[in-house]
Amino acid sequence: RKIGGFEFDGQAVLKVSYNFFESSQWVLLDYTAKNRNWSNYSFLNIWLKGDGQGGALDFIIKFDEQAILYYFIEDAFAPEEWKLHKINFDKFSASGFPAGSVISNRNMLDNALGYKLLFKRHESAVNKEKTVYIGNIFLTK
């Protein structure tokens, strides 16, 4: 199946079921890598499929315990069909870098130490299970 010029067979790479207690705000999935060089790429691409009820996702690229780049996808899980999100690295925000650092998203990507998927609290998942799907995550120029 071709969507947005990219092939995807509809088979989920990751099925995520989660729920929030009354006081919870986030669910975090943390993927560690060792010194990944993403600096030759311009875009992060991620396939998402929701349950039609919404829900947001924060994609975080980590460099150490404090320094991160992040991009917030509002209503990431609203569509019940697969949707490709193509995100330019220049659209990511930076946080946790030392004062005076020259922050250039493309230059910083030569030492990525992994990424995190942060699921924001959504009423459709409070005290009940919510299931969403994350397909291929890949980089393009």
C-alpha positions as CSV (number, residue, x, y, z in Angstrom):
1,R,0.0,0.0,0.0
2,K,1.4,3.4,-1.0
3,I,0.5,6.5,1.1
4,G,2.1,9.8,0.6
5,G,4.7,8.3,-1.8
6,F,5.9,5.8,0.8
7,E,5.2,2.1,0.9
8,F,3.7,0.6,4.0
9,D,2.1,-2.8,4.3
10,G,-0.2,-2.0,7.2
11,Q,1.5,-4.4,9.6
12,A,2.2,-2.6,12.9
13,V,5.7,-2.6,14.2
14,L,4.4,-1.9,17.7
15,K,0.9,-2.2,19.3
16,V,0.7,-0.1,22.4
17,S,-2.0,-0.6,25.0
18,Y,-2.1,1.8,27.9
19,N,-4.3,3.6,30.4
20,F,-4.0,6.5,32.7
21,F,-5.0,6.6,36.4
22,E,-6.8,9.8,37.5
23,S,-3.5,11.4,38.5
24,S,-1.3,10.3,35.6
25,Q,-0.2,12.6,32.9
26,W,2.2,10.7,30.6
27,V,3.2,7.2,29.5
28,L,6.8,6.9,28.3
29,L,8.5,4.4,26.0
30,D,12.3,4.8,26.0
31,Y,14.5,3.3,23.2
32,T,18.3,3.6,23.7
33,A,20.8,3.6,20.8
34,K,24.5,4.2,20.9
35,N,25.9,7.2,19.1
36,R,23.5,7.2,16.1
37,N,24.4,9.7,13.4
38,W,21.2,11.2,11.8
39,S,22.9,14.4,10.6
40,N,22.6,13.4,6.9
41,Y,18.9,13.3,7.1
42,S,16.3,16.1,7.0
43,F,13.1,14.3,8.0
44,L,11.9,11.9,10.7
45,N,9.0,9.8,9.4
46,I,6.6,7.9,11.6
47,W,3.5,5.9,10.8
48,L,0.7,6.1,13.4
49,K,-2.8,4.6,13.6
50,G,-5.2,5.5,16.4
51,D,-8.6,4.5,17.7
52,G,-10.5,7.5,16.3
53,Q,-10.7,9.1,19.8
54,G,-7.5,11.2,19.7
55,G,-4.4,11.4,21.8
56,A,-1.1,13.2,21.4
57,L,2.5,12.0,21.1
58,D,5.8,13.7,21.8
59,F,8.7,12.4,19.8
60,I,11.9,13.0,21.8
61,I,15.5,12.5,20.5
62,K,17.9,12.2,23.4
63,F,21.6,13.2,23.5
64,D,22.2,12.8,27.2
65,E,20.2,12.8,30.4
66,Q,19.2,16.5,29.9
67,A,19.7,17.5,26.3
68,I,16.9,16.6,23.9
69,L,15.1,17.6,20.7
70,Y,11.4,17.1,20.7
71,Y,8.3,17.4,18.4
72,F,4.7,17.3,19.6
73,I,2.2,15.6,17.4
74,E,-1.3,16.8,18.4
75,D,-4.1,14.3,17.7
76,A,-1.5,11.8,16.6
77,F,-4.0,9.0,17.3
78,A,-7.2,10.6,16.0
79,P,-7.2,8.8,12.6
80,E,-8.4,5.2,12.6
81,E,-6.4,4.6,9.4
82,W,-2.6,4.6,9.0
83,K,-1.2,8.2,8.7
84,L,2.4,9.1,7.8
85,H,3.8,12.0,9.8
86,K,6.8,13.5,8.0
87,I,8.6,15.9,10.3
88,N,11.5,18.2,9.3
89,F,14.2,18.1,12.0
90,D,14.2,22.0,11.8
91,K,10.7,21.9,13.4
92,F,12.0,20.1,16.5
93,S,12.4,22.2,19.7
94,A,15.5,22.0,21.9
95,S,15.8,21.7,25.6
96,G,18.4,21.0,28.3
97,F,21.5,22.2,26.4
98,P,24.2,24.2,28.2
99,A,23.8,28.0,28.2
100,G,25.5,29.6,25.2
101,S,25.3,26.4,23.1
102,V,24.9,27.0,19.4
103,I,21.9,24.9,18.7
104,S,21.5,23.6,15.1
105,N,19.2,20.6,15.0
106,R,20.9,19.1,11.9
107,N,24.4,19.5,13.4
108,M,23.4,18.0,16.8
109,L,22.0,14.9,15.2
110,D,25.4,13.3,14.7
111,N,25.3,11.9,18.2
112,A,21.7,10.8,19.0
113,L,21.6,8.3,21.8
114,G,18.1,7.1,21.2
115,Y,14.5,8.3,21.3
116,K,11.5,8.4,23.5
117,L,7.8,8.3,22.7
118,L,5.8,10.2,25.3
119,F,2.0,9.7,25.2
120,K,0.1,12.6,26.7
121,R,-2.8,12.0,28.9
122,H,-6.1,11.7,27.0
123,E,-9.6,11.3,28.4
124,S,-10.2,8.3,26.1
125,A,-7.6,6.4,28.2
126,V,-8.4,7.4,31.7
127,N,-9.3,4.3,33.8
128,K,-9.7,2.2,30.6
129,E,-7.4,0.6,28.1
130,K,-6.5,2.5,24.9
131,T,-4.7,0.8,22.0
132,V,-2.8,2.6,19.3
133,Y,-0.3,1.4,16.6
134,I,3.1,2.7,15.7
135,G,4.4,1.6,12.3
136,N,7.7,2.2,10.7
137,I,9.9,5.0,12.0
138,F,12.5,6.0,9.4
139,L,14.7,8.9,8.2
140,T,14.7,10.6,4.8
141,K,16.8,13.3,3.1
